[in-house]
Amino acid sequence: MLRKLKWLTATLAVTAFAAASPIPGQAQAAGSARWQNDLTPITPADWNRDLAAHLLERAGFGGTPEEIDALARLTPVEAVRRLVHFQNIDNSHLAPFDHSGVHDPGLEPFPPSRPAVTDLAKEKGEALGIKVKPAGNRRLQPVVNKFFYWLRASVLETNRVAYWWANRMVRTNHPLEEKMALFWHGHYAVNESKVRDYRKLLRELEIFQAQGTGNFRDLMVAVAQDPAMLSFLDAGVNVKGAPNENFAREIMELFTMGVGNYTEKDIREGARAFTGWNYDDLNFVVNKDKHDSSPKTFLGRTGNFDGVDIIDIIVAQPVTAKFIAGKIYRFFVREEVSPELQEKLGAVLRDGHYEIAPLLETIFLSKDFYSPASVGTQIKSPVQLVISTYRKLGLSDVPGVPDFNSATSALGQLLFRPPTVAGWAQGRSWVTPGLLLERGNFARDVLFPDVNFIPPDRVNGSEEIRSVADRVRQGLDITSATTPSRAGEGAIIAESNKLADRDEDFNTRYGSFRGWQMAIEKVKPIPRHAARIDLTQMVRDARLQNTTQVVDYFIHRFMRVAPGDDARRMLVHFLDTELGTTDIAVAQTYMEDSLRLVLHLILSQPEYQLG
């Protein structure tokens, strides 16, 4: 049956979406086409349930029919204010992140590489809080083990932070708080593989959650002084006399003004202003002896500027407000924004002294936001797809099967691992034919959990680690266990591996293996329950009487863009065939699997990818 379903999904979805130039299907009710590019607020007379559903989809992650009904009962101003000004709405049921206790002060400052840590240990007789053994075999092995332990532990704990955040997205009463945090996470993109400290990534996320709808200038300063960003953009090597331009360039190019609005000289002068900015563990510090205190000329102004002065000068540029407002608009509304509309949005942000909330209110109340050009035209990002699916199913938490991180990674978006400093590409990059099939596979894995599921955070997929582990269990000594396997007679072992195996002070391959073991011992496991879904009860609660009503209910509950008439008829026929009847009362005792099969088909439709 699942093979048949996969064929149906491929036939209905992949070819339709991949071949479509206009995106197929019709959005649920939108406003007039004349509303496009009109920032005038809609009136209570314009407001309806479909528009409320659209607002919740974009300003959050969608919701259940009950949540949409509650929003629809408000006026548009009340509904928007409830979402944007959420601070007084109780959210106390959300718990802070539960640390595993994997970090200790001896790890700081964490060396940039394995050679750096062993060199430090040889020079100082200690590294990472571990003393070098005075004598004996492999005197530096405990230090090497600790180095690899932290690399593994930080990755695993980062995965737990991603789960914690995903659960907040599902459970929150402040959906816009988490949606804005997701926006800023892509805007101020940092990667775990460079930062190598889950605590710094968590700290930056908490900045986004706390300040995401506040003042942009204050947020920019907070991020510029955040250890995650300082680490990611190499602030430690930006010093007087040898400024590193990475930080200043990205602040102007990606974070505030955009390409073409500054010169190479502005980058060099800006870099000088940020010299000495660094971090000590989780604390921002300014090393005054490394700061260039001489005058700088930046964007036409001259003075003894520091980093905050540079940010203030950037914020004073009209192009900054236009750039940020345009990027926020593209995230929440649609990718195409006319120069005239972007200019107006920039003026709203600038006139509001860079307060983000008034800009969001303007966007969410505008006729443009509810125009046919905006409604049902946005391709959901992988995280939005997964979270909105869970919210629309009415789940109270993120299931551990399928694995959230693996699912979103397969779809192209792994939290805390953006592909570049520019974040994720967005838009149609999310829906290649292969990725569209993966989206259908995600729906299948939620509705039909894998009985052979193995938690990825408990299993190391590295062939090298598995090889060492197997040999150690067979009783081999460390040297024998860590000798690289030959692929066949005459295979060549990498020279670096030969040297590592011959090193009497430590064994790198064993350190990598032992570090993984140590991390697994300490990092708390992710809960691995499957999604608790009862579609039979959902159908009963909705008092649906026949298969046509069921299909229409599922379409209306889960999709912002309805499938075409032919697809709808096929879905009804499919459910009729599976149940052997059109009468829901007859099928009450056995319809759960059939309901899941037809819902899998619906969630695999190209239109389901749109919000």
GIBELQUI-V943698 format. One record per residue. N is the residue number from 1. SS is DSSP state (@ for helix, = for strand, . for the rest). PSI is psi in degrees with one decimal (NA if undefined). OMEGA is omega as a letter, one per 20 degrees, with the letter a starting at -180 (none if undefined). Layout:
n->[N | N]
ss->[SS | SS]
psi->[PSI | PSI]
omega->[OMEGA | OMEGA]
This chain:
n->[1 | 2 | 3 | 4 | 5 | 6 | 7 | 8 | 9 | 10 | 11 | 12 | 13 | 14 | 15 | 16 | 17 | 18 | 19 | 20 | 21 | 22 | 23 | 24 | 25 | 26 | 27 | 28 | 29 | 30 | 31 | 32 | 33 | 34 | 35 | 36 | 37 | 38 | 39 | 40 | 41 | 42 | 43 | 44 | 45 | 46 | 47 | 48 | 49 | 50 | 51 | 52 | 53 | 54 | 55 | 56 | 57 | 58 | 59 | 60 | 61 | 62 | 63 | 64 | 65 | 66 | 67 | 68 | 69 | 70 | 71 | 72 | 73 | 74 | 75 | 76 | 77 | 78 | 79 | 80 | 81 | 82 | 83 | 84 | 85 | 86 | 87 | 88 | 89 | 90 | 91 | 92 | 93 | 94 | 95 | 96 | 97 | 98 | 99 | 100 | 101 | 102 | 103 | 104 | 105 | 106 | 107 | 108 | 109 | 110 | 111 | 112 | 113 | 114 | 115 | 116 | 117 | 118 | 119 | 120 | 121 | 122 | 123 | 124 | 125 | 126 | 127 | 128 | 129 | 130 | 131 | 132 | 133 | 134 | 135 | 136 | 137 | 138 | 139 | 140 | 141 | 142 | 143 | 144 | 145 | 146 | 147 | 148 | 149 | 150 | 151 | 152 | 153 | 154 | 155 | 156 | 157 | 158 | 159 | 160 | 161 | 162 | 163 | 164 | 165 | 166 | 167 | 168 | 169 | 170 | 171 | 172 | 173 | 174 | 175 | 176 | 177 | 178 | 179 | 180 | 181 | 182 | 183 | 184 | 185 | 186 | 187 | 188 | 189 | 190 | 191 | 192 | 193 | 194 | 195 | 196 | 197 | 198 | 199 | 200 | 201 | 202 | 203 | 204 | 205 | 206 | 207 | 208 | 209 | 210 | 211 | 212 | 213 | 214 | 215 | 216 | 217 | 218 | 219 | 220 | 221 | 222 | 223 | 224 | 225 | 226 | 227 | 228 | 229 | 230 | 231 | 232 | 233 | 234 | 235 | 236 | 237 | 238 | 239 | 240 | 241 | 242 | 243 | 244 | 245 | 246 | 247 | 248 | 249 | 250 | 251 | 252 | 253 | 254 | 255 | 256 | 257 | 258 | 259 | 260 | 261 | 262 | 263 | 264 | 265 | 266 | 267 | 268 | 269 | 270 | 271 | 272 | 273 | 274 | 275 | 276 | 277 | 278 | 279 | 280 | 281 | 282 | 283 | 284 | 285 | 286 | 287 | 288 | 289 | 290 | 291 | 292 | 293 | 294 | 295 | 296 | 297 | 298 | 299 | 300 | 301 | 302 | 303 | 304 | 305 | 306 | 307 | 308 | 309 | 310 | 311 | 312 | 313 | 314 | 315 | 316 | 317 | 318 | 319 | 320 | 321 | 322 | 323 | 324 | 325 | 326 | 327 | 328 | 329 | 330 | 331 | 332 | 333 | 334 | 335 | 336 | 337 | 338 | 339 | 340 | 341 | 342 | 343 | 344 | 345 | 346 | 347 | 348 | 349 | 350 | 351 | 352 | 353 | 354 | 355 | 356 | 357 | 358 | 359 | 360 | 361 | 362 | 363 | 364 | 365 | 366 | 367 | 368 | 369 | 370 | 371 | 372 | 373 | 374 | 375 | 376 | 377 | 378 | 379 | 380 | 381 | 382 | 383 | 384 | 385 | 386 | 387 | 388 | 389 | 390 | 391 | 392 | 393 | 394 | 395 | 396 | 397 | 398 | 399 | 400 | 401 | 402 | 403 | 404 | 405 | 406 | 407 | 408 | 409 | 410 | 411 | 412 | 413 | 414 | 415 | 416 | 417 | 418 | 419 | 420 | 421 | 422 | 423 | 424 | 425 | 426 | 427 | 428 | 429 | 430 | 431 | 432 | 433 | 434 | 435 | 436 | 437 | 438 | 439 | 440 | 441 | 442 | 443 | 444 | 445 | 446 | 447 | 448 | 449 | 450 | 451 | 452 | 453 | 454 | 455 | 456 | 457 | 458 | 459 | 460 | 461 | 462 | 463 | 464 | 465 | 466 | 467 | 468 | 469 | 470 | 471 | 472 | 473 | 474 | 475 | 476 | 477 | 478 | 479 | 480 | 481 | 482 | 483 | 484 | 485 | 486 | 487 | 488 | 489 | 490 | 491 | 492 | 493 | 494 | 495 | 496 | 497 | 498 | 499 | 500 | 501 | 502 | 503 | 504 | 505 | 506 | 507 | 508 | 509 | 510 | 511 | 512 | 513 | 514 | 515 | 516 | 517 | 518 | 519 | 520 | 521 | 522 | 523 | 524 | 525 | 526 | 527 | 528 | 529 | 530 | 531 | 532 | 533 | 534 | 535 | 536 | 537 | 538 | 539 | 540 | 541 | 542 | 543 | 544 | 545 | 546 | 547 | 548 | 549 | 550 | 551 | 552 | 553 | 554 | 555 | 556 | 557 | 558 | 559 | 560 | 561 | 562 | 563 | 564 | 565 | 566 | 567 | 568 | 569 | 570 | 571 | 572 | 573 | 574 | 575 | 576 | 577 | 578 | 579 | 580 | 581 | 582 | 583 | 584 | 585 | 586 | 587 | 588 | 589 | 590 | 591 | 592 | 593 | 594 | 595 | 596 | 597 | 598 | 599 | 600 | 601 | 602 | 603 | 604 | 605 | 606 | 607 | 608 | 609 | 610 | 611]
ss->[. | @ | @ | @ | @ | @ | @ | @ | @ | @ | @ | @ | @ | @ | @ | @ | @ | @ | @ | . | . | . | . | . | . | = | = | . | . | . | . | . | @ | @ | @ | . | . | . | . | . | = | . | . | @ | @ | @ | . | . | @ | @ | @ | @ | @ | @ | @ | @ | @ | @ | @ | . | . | . | . | . | @ | @ | @ | @ | @ | @ | @ | @ | . | . | . | @ | @ | @ | @ | @ | @ | @ | @ | @ | . | . | . | . | . | . | . | . | . | . | . | . | . | . | . | . | . | . | . | . | @ | @ | @ | . | . | . | . | . | . | @ | @ | @ | @ | @ | @ | @ | @ | @ | @ | @ | . | = | = | . | . | = | = | . | . | . | . | . | . | . | . | . | @ | @ | @ | @ | @ | @ | @ | @ | @ | @ | @ | @ | @ | @ | @ | @ | @ | @ | @ | @ | @ | @ | @ | @ | @ | @ | @ | @ | @ | @ | @ | . | . | . | @ | @ | @ | @ | @ | @ | @ | @ | @ | @ | @ | @ | @ | . | . | . | = | @ | @ | @ | @ | . | . | @ | @ | @ | @ | @ | @ | @ | @ | @ | @ | @ | @ | @ | @ | . | . | . | = | @ | @ | @ | @ | @ | @ | @ | @ | @ | . | . | @ | @ | @ | @ | @ | @ | . | . | @ | @ | @ | . | = | . | . | = | . | . | . | @ | @ | @ | @ | @ | @ | @ | @ | @ | @ | @ | . | . | . | . | . | . | . | @ | @ | @ | @ | @ | @ | @ | @ | @ | @ | @ | . | . | = | = | = | = | . | . | = | = | = | = | . | @ | @ | @ | . | . | . | . | . | = | = | = | . | . | = | = | = | . | . | . | @ | @ | @ | @ | @ | @ | @ | @ | @ | . | . | @ | @ | @ | @ | @ | @ | @ | @ | @ | @ | @ | @ | @ | @ | @ | . | . | . | . | . | . | @ | @ | @ | @ | @ | @ | @ | @ | @ | @ | @ | @ | @ | . | . | . | = | @ | @ | @ | @ | @ | @ | @ | @ | @ | @ | = | . | @ | @ | @ | . | . | . | . | . | . | . | . | = | . | . | @ | @ | @ | @ | @ | @ | @ | @ | @ | @ | @ | @ | . | . | . | . | . | . | . | = | . | . | @ | @ | @ | @ | @ | @ | @ | @ | . | . | . | . | . | = | . | . | = | . | . | = | . | . | . | @ | @ | @ | @ | . | . | @ | @ | @ | @ | @ | @ | @ | @ | @ | @ | @ | @ | @ | @ | @ | . | . | . | . | . | . | . | . | . | . | . | . | . | . | . | @ | @ | @ | @ | @ | @ | @ | @ | @ | @ | @ | . | . | . | . | @ | @ | @ | @ | . | . | . | . | . | . | . | . | . | . | . | . | . | @ | @ | @ | @ | @ | @ | @ | @ | . | . | . | . | . | @ | @ | @ | @ | @ | @ | @ | @ | @ | @ | @ | @ | @ | @ | @ | . | . | . | . | . | . | . | = | . | . | . | . | @ | @ | @ | @ | @ | @ | @ | . | . | . | . | = | @ | @ | @ | @ | @ | @ | @ | @ | @ | @ | @ | @ | . | . | = | = | . | . | @ | @ | @ | @ | @ | @ | @ | @ | @ | @ | @ | @ | @ | @ | @ | . | . | . | = | @ | @ | @ | @ | . | . | . | . | @ | @ | @ | @ | @ | @ | @ | @ | @ | @ | @ | @ | . | . | @ | @ | @ | @ | = | .]
psi->[-42.8 | -32.9 | -44.0 | -41.1 | -40.1 | -41.0 | -43.8 | -42.9 | -46.0 | -42.0 | -45.6 | -35.8 | -55.3 | -50.8 | -37.6 | -47.3 | -43.9 | -35.5 | -18.0 | 132.3 | -59.0 | 142.5 | 133.7 | 164.2 | 166.3 | 133.5 | 152.9 | 170.1 | 129.5 | 177.8 | -163.8 | 149.3 | -25.3 | -12.8 | -17.1 | 132.4 | 10.3 | 115.5 | 5.3 | 137.2 | 145.3 | 161.7 | 165.1 | -30.3 | -24.9 | -19.5 | 138.9 | 179.1 | -38.8 | -39.1 | -35.8 | -40.4 | -40.3 | -44.4 | -45.4 | -32.8 | -42.3 | -41.3 | -1.6 | -134.3 | 31.8 | -174.0 | -176.4 | 164.7 | -35.5 | -40.6 | -38.4 | -42.1 | -40.3 | -39.1 | -37.4 | -25.9 | -15.4 | 167.4 | 162.7 | -38.3 | -44.0 | -40.9 | -45.5 | -42.9 | -35.5 | -39.5 | -39.4 | -40.7 | 74.0 | -2.7 | -29.7 | 1.5 | 129.4 | 128.8 | 24.4 | -12.3 | -12.2 | 122.3 | 150.8 | 166.3 | 135.5 | 96.6 | 146.2 | -12.5 | 37.1 | -14.0 | 144.6 | 154.4 | -26.8 | -18.7 | -16.0 | 143.1 | 136.0 | 126.5 | 154.7 | -16.8 | 168.0 | -45.3 | -36.5 | -39.1 | -36.7 | -34.9 | -42.0 | -41.6 | -40.5 | -37.7 | -44.6 | -15.0 | 9.2 | 146.6 | 144.6 | 29.1 | 7.7 | 125.3 | 145.6 | 134.7 | 135.7 | -25.8 | 177.2 | -174.1 | 139.0 | 67.7 | -27.4 | 2.6 | -43.9 | -33.5 | -45.2 | -41.3 | -43.9 | -37.8 | -51.1 | -31.5 | -48.1 | -37.7 | -46.3 | -43.8 | -39.1 | -40.3 | -47.8 | -40.0 | -32.8 | -39.6 | -36.7 | -37.3 | -40.7 | -41.4 | -43.4 | -43.9 | -43.1 | -40.2 | -36.7 | -43.2 | -38.0 | -40.3 | -19.6 | 149.0 | 1.3 | 65.2 | -34.7 | -30.1 | -45.4 | -32.9 | -39.8 | -36.7 | -37.9 | -39.3 | -50.5 | -31.1 | -36.1 | -28.6 | -50.5 | 67.6 | 124.1 | 154.0 | 135.7 | -35.9 | -23.2 | -43.2 | -42.7 | 41.2 | 102.9 | -29.7 | -38.4 | -40.2 | -42.2 | -43.0 | -40.9 | -41.0 | -41.9 | -30.4 | -45.1 | -41.2 | -39.2 | -34.0 | 7.9 | -29.3 | 15.5 | -135.9 | 128.3 | -40.5 | -44.8 | -38.0 | -42.1 | -42.2 | -44.2 | -42.1 | -39.5 | -24.6 | 9.9 | 131.8 | -32.9 | -47.1 | -40.1 | -39.8 | -44.8 | -36.7 | 24.2 | 41.6 | -28.4 | -23.9 | 10.6 | 93.2 | 160.9 | 131.4 | -19.6 | 61.7 | 139.9 | 128.5 | -5.3 | -50.1 | -52.3 | -38.8 | -47.7 | -34.7 | -41.9 | -43.6 | -43.7 | -29.5 | -20.2 | -51.1 | -31.7 | 161.3 | 142.1 | 1.6 | 19.4 | 168.3 | 169.1 | -32.7 | -39.6 | -38.7 | -47.4 | -43.4 | -38.3 | -40.7 | -39.6 | -36.6 | -28.5 | -1.4 | 142.6 | -13.1 | 126.5 | -169.1 | 151.0 | 104.7 | -110.5 | 12.7 | 136.8 | 134.9 | 153.6 | 114.8 | 98.9 | -33.1 | -14.3 | 2.9 | 133.6 | 106.3 | 7.7 | 163.5 | 146.5 | 149.1 | 114.8 | 123.4 | 42.0 | -1.1 | 147.1 | 136.5 | 175.8 | 73.1 | 145.9 | -172.8 | -40.8 | -39.3 | -41.2 | -43.4 | -40.6 | -38.0 | -40.6 | -44.3 | -27.7 | -12.6 | 127.8 | -31.6 | -26.2 | -47.8 | -40.5 | -41.5 | -48.8 | -43.8 | -40.1 | -39.1 | -39.6 | -42.1 | -45.7 | -32.7 | -39.8 | -21.4 | -77.8 | 160.5 | -32.2 | 122.5 | 127.0 | 152.9 | -37.0 | -43.9 | -40.7 | -36.5 | -43.0 | -41.9 | -39.8 | -38.3 | -37.4 | -44.6 | -44.4 | -45.0 | -24.5 | 17.8 | 36.9 | 23.4 | 126.9 | -37.1 | -46.6 | -34.7 | -44.2 | -41.0 | -43.9 | -44.8 | -49.7 | -20.0 | -12.1 | 149.3 | -35.0 | -39.7 | -28.3 | 13.2 | 160.0 | -27.1 | -20.2 | -33.4 | 125.2 | 25.1 | -0.2 | 128.4 | 124.8 | 136.4 | 161.0 | -43.7 | -43.9 | -40.3 | -49.2 | -49.4 | -42.1 | -34.0 | -45.4 | -40.4 | -40.1 | -26.4 | -13.5 | 20.0 | 151.7 | -6.6 | 173.3 | 123.0 | 153.8 | -12.7 | 112.6 | 162.5 | 126.3 | -47.8 | -42.2 | -39.6 | -49.5 | -33.3 | -42.8 | -26.8 | -7.2 | 10.5 | 100.4 | 118.7 | 140.2 | 10.8 | 55.2 | 149.6 | -30.2 | 174.8 | -16.7 | 0.5 | -148.8 | 150.8 | -29.8 | -177.2 | -139.5 | -12.1 | -19.8 | -16.3 | 56.5 | 162.7 | -41.5 | -42.1 | -31.8 | -39.6 | -38.1 | -34.8 | -40.0 | -37.0 | -35.4 | -46.8 | -42.4 | -43.6 | -26.5 | -45.0 | -28.1 | 80.8 | 144.7 | 118.0 | -15.7 | 21.2 | 132.8 | 121.1 | 119.5 | -22.8 | -5.1 | -4.1 | 128.1 | 121.9 | -1.8 | 128.2 | -36.5 | -45.8 | -41.7 | -39.8 | -45.7 | -43.4 | -45.0 | -42.4 | -38.5 | -41.1 | -25.3 | -4.5 | 9.3 | 152.0 | 169.4 | -44.2 | -44.9 | -39.7 | -27.0 | 5.3 | 125.1 | 138.0 | 144.1 | 132.9 | -21.4 | 175.1 | 129.0 | 0.1 | 148.0 | 126.3 | 132.6 | 139.1 | -36.9 | -37.6 | -38.7 | -46.0 | -40.6 | -40.5 | -26.5 | -8.8 | 122.5 | -16.9 | -29.4 | 166.0 | 111.4 | -42.1 | -38.9 | -37.7 | -40.2 | -43.3 | -46.9 | -35.4 | -39.0 | -43.7 | -45.9 | -38.1 | -42.9 | -35.4 | -35.3 | -37.4 | 128.5 | 140.8 | 151.8 | 132.3 | 139.3 | 39.5 | 152.7 | 163.2 | 133.3 | 93.6 | 135.2 | 85.4 | -29.4 | -45.7 | -36.1 | -43.4 | -40.9 | -45.6 | -33.2 | -4.3 | 46.4 | 139.8 | -22.2 | 171.2 | -33.6 | -42.6 | -37.5 | -49.3 | -43.8 | -37.7 | -46.8 | -42.7 | -46.6 | -34.1 | -39.6 | -22.6 | 136.5 | -18.5 | 118.6 | 147.0 | 166.1 | 168.4 | -40.4 | -43.1 | -40.3 | -44.5 | -38.2 | -41.6 | -43.0 | -45.5 | -40.9 | -45.8 | -39.5 | -47.0 | -42.7 | -38.9 | -24.0 | 12.7 | 160.2 | -7.1 | 114.0 | -34.1 | -36.1 | -35.5 | 7.5 | -38.9 | -12.1 | 13.9 | -4.2 | -50.5 | -39.7 | -39.2 | -39.5 | -37.2 | -44.7 | -33.5 | -36.9 | -43.7 | -42.6 | -44.6 | -12.2 | -5.1 | 148.3 | -34.7 | -25.7 | -20.0 | -5.2 | 142.8 | NA]
omega->[r | r | r | a | r | r | r | r | a | a | a | a | a | a | a | a | a | a | a | r | r | a | a | r | r | r | r | a | r | r | a | r | r | a | a | r | r | r | r | a | r | a | r | r | r | a | r | a | a | r | r | r | r | r | a | r | a | a | r | a | a | a | r | r | a | r | r | r | a | r | a | r | r | r | r | r | r | a | a | r | r | a | a | a | a | a | a | r | a | r | a | r | r | a | r | r | a | a | r | a | a | a | r | a | a | a | a | i | a | a | a | a | r | r | r | a | r | r | r | r | r | a | a | a | a | r | r | r | a | r | r | r | a | a | r | a | r | a | a | a | r | r | r | r | a | r | a | r | a | r | a | a | r | r | a | a | r | r | r | r | r | r | r | r | r | r | r | r | a | a | a | r | r | a | a | r | a | r | r | r | r | r | a | r | r | a | r | a | r | a | a | a | r | a | r | r | a | a | r | r | r | a | r | r | r | r | r | a | a | a | a | r | a | a | a | r | r | r | a | r | a | r | r | r | a | a | r | a | r | r | a | a | r | a | a | r | r | a | r | r | r | a | r | a | a | a | a | a | a | r | a | a | a | a | a | a | a | a | r | a | r | a | r | r | r | r | a | a | r | r | r | a | a | r | r | r | a | r | r | a | a | a | r | r | r | r | a | a | r | a | r | a | r | a | r | r | a | a | r | r | a | r | r | a | r | a | a | r | r | r | r | r | r | a | r | r | r | a | a | r | r | a | a | r | r | a | r | r | a | r | a | a | r | a | a | r | a | r | a | r | r | r | r | r | r | r | r | a | a | a | r | r | r | r | a | a | r | r | r | r | r | a | a | r | a | r | r | a | a | r | r | r | a | a | r | a | a | r | a | r | r | a | r | r | a | a | a | r | a | a | a | r | a | a | a | r | a | r | r | r | j | r | a | a | r | a | a | r | r | r | r | a | r | a | a | r | r | a | r | r | r | r | a | a | r | r | a | r | a | a | r | r | r | r | r | r | r | r | r | r | r | r | r | a | r | a | r | a | a | a | r | a | r | a | a | r | r | a | r | a | a | r | a | a | r | a | r | a | a | a | r | r | r | r | a | r | a | a | r | a | a | r | a | r | r | r | a | a | r | r | a | r | r | a | a | r | r | a | r | a | a | a | a | a | a | r | a | a | r | r | r | r | a | r | r | r | a | r | r | r | a | a | a | a | r | r | a | r | r | r | r | a | r | a | r | r | r | r | r | a | r | r | a | a | a | a | r | r | r | a | a | r | r | r | a | a | a | a | r | r | a | r | r | a | a | r | r | r | r | a | r | r | r | a | r | a | a | a | a | a | r | a | a | r | r | a | a | a | a | a | a | a | r | r | r | r | a | r | r | r | a | a | r | a | r | a | r | a | a | r | none]
